[in-house]
């Protein structure tokens, strides 16, 4: 019975949430981005393909405020919305 009350043997080690688990935005740091995304969905009959820019901005906000793990946007499916590196912009024929 004495071992059941011994809390010092294990220490709590915080870890990042599992992929797909997101902490709540308790302070509303990304609320404006979320509302903009939700309005876009409503305006487009919930066709999320028409709201990809708003979705990208919302995820960037969450990453900036440590509400989700930082991931490359290309890995999150936004490769086509990324700006090309400056070296590629200059070499593009006009």
N, C-alpha and C positions, 0 to 999 in steps of 0.2 A: 504494500500500500504506500510505502514511503516513496517509491519511485514514481508513482502517479502524480505526485505533487512537485516533482523536481523539474522545473521548467528551464533550468540553467544548462541542461545538457545539450539542448538544441538551440541554435541561434537563428533568428529570422534573417533570411537573405532575400532582399527584393530582387525581382527579375522582371524583364519586359513582358508584356502580355503576349499570349500566343498569337500567331498571325491570324488576322481576322477578328481579333478581340480589340475593341477600342475603349479606352477610358472615356467616361462622360466629360463633356465640356462644361464643368461646374461653373466656371467664371464667364462663360459666354464669349470666349475669345474669338471663336470662329462662327458665331451665330449669324452675322451678316452674310457670310459666304454660304452658310447652310440655307438661309432664307432665300437668297438669290437663286440657288440651285433648285430648291423646292418650287419656287415660282416658275422657273423655266420648265420644270416637269409638268406643272399644272397647265401652263400655256401651250404645251406641245403634246397634250393627251398622254402624258407619262412616257413619252418616247425618249429614253435616256440618251440615244445617239445624237439628239439635237442639243443636248446640254453638256457635252463633253468639256467645253472650256470652263463652265461653272464647276463641274465636278473636279477638274484639275486644280482650279483655284482653291476649292474647299480642302482637298487633300494636301495641297501645299501649306495652307494655313495650319492644318492639324500637325503636319510634320514640324513646321516652324515653332509651334507651341508645345512640342513634345507630347502631343496627344496620340501619336502613333509613331512607330519606328520609321526612321528616314529610309526611304527606298528611292532608287532612281525612277524618274517618271516614265522612262522608256519601259521599265519592268512592270509598271502599273498600267500599261496599255496606251500611253500618251506619246509614243514615239513620233507620230505624224503631227503632233501639235508643238513639238520642240523646235526652237530656233536652231538653224544649222550653225556650226562653229564659224567664226569670222573668216577663217582661211577658206572655207567652202563658198561663202557668199561672194568673195572676190573672184574666185575662179569660175563662177557660173557664167556661161556665154550669154550675151544679150542680143 
